[in-house]
Amino acid sequence: MEIKVIGVDSKNGIKLMKNIEKVEKEMKLKFNVSKVSSQNRDKYGIREVPALMIDDDIISKGCILTEREIKNIIKEKMEVCIN
């Protein structure tokens, strides 16, 4: 599972990153997380930061997902991979 956080150089991007790190520890998983600066957001077609991409799918943009939301999204993605 490849995760990209776009806008890690913003205050909200840092908060999103921290939430992802907490979920990673709580679920006892190791994610492949790429940190992308706001300057490179056009490369991904993102206008609002922070944004979260998982396996090249845009999951959220312009908001800080909670730990619970991130966990639910990860679980859904993992189920799709298994099935």
N, C-alpha and C positions, 0 to 999 in steps of 0.2 A: 504494500500500500504506500503510494507516494503522496505526500502532503506538501502543499505549497501555501505559505502565508505571504500574501502580497501586501506590502505596506508596513513591514516590520520596523521601519524607521519612524513610524508615527506613534503617538501615545496609545491609541486604541489598538494598533498592531502589536505593541508590546503586551498589552493586556490579553489579547487573543492568544498570543504565543504562550503566555504563562498558563492560560487555561488548557491549552493543548498539552503542555508539559505535565500538568497535574493529572490529566486524564491518562497520559502515558504511564505515569507511576501507579495510579490507582488500578488500571487494567493490567498492569505488569506486562506491558508490551513495549516494543521499541519501534517507533515510527521513523521512516525516512523523511525528515522534514527539511524542505528547502526554504530559506528565508530570502524573499525578494523585496528589494526596495521600491518605494512608491514611484521612483523615476522610471522603472521598467514595467509599470502596470499596463501600458499600451500594448506591449508584446502579447499580453494575455486577454486583451479586450476588456480590461477592467477600468472603470471610471472612478468608482468609489472604493476607498480603502478604510479599514482593512478588508481583505478578501481571503476566503479559504477555498482552496482547490484540493480535491482528492482524486487521484488518478485522472487528471486532466478535466474533471467535471467541476464547474463553478458551483460551490455549495452555498456560499454566502458572500455578500459584498455590502460594505457600508455599515456593518454592525459587529458587535462583539458577541459571539456565541458563548453561552454559558457552558460550564463543564458538563452539565446534564445533556444539553443539546449536542455537544460534540460526541459524547459517549454514545448517544442513541444513533447518530449518523455513522459512527465507526462500526457499531454492531450491525446496522443494516448493510453496510458495505461488505463486512466480513461474511454475512449470511449469503449475499449474492455470490461471493467468490467460492464459497463452499458448495452451493447448489449449482 
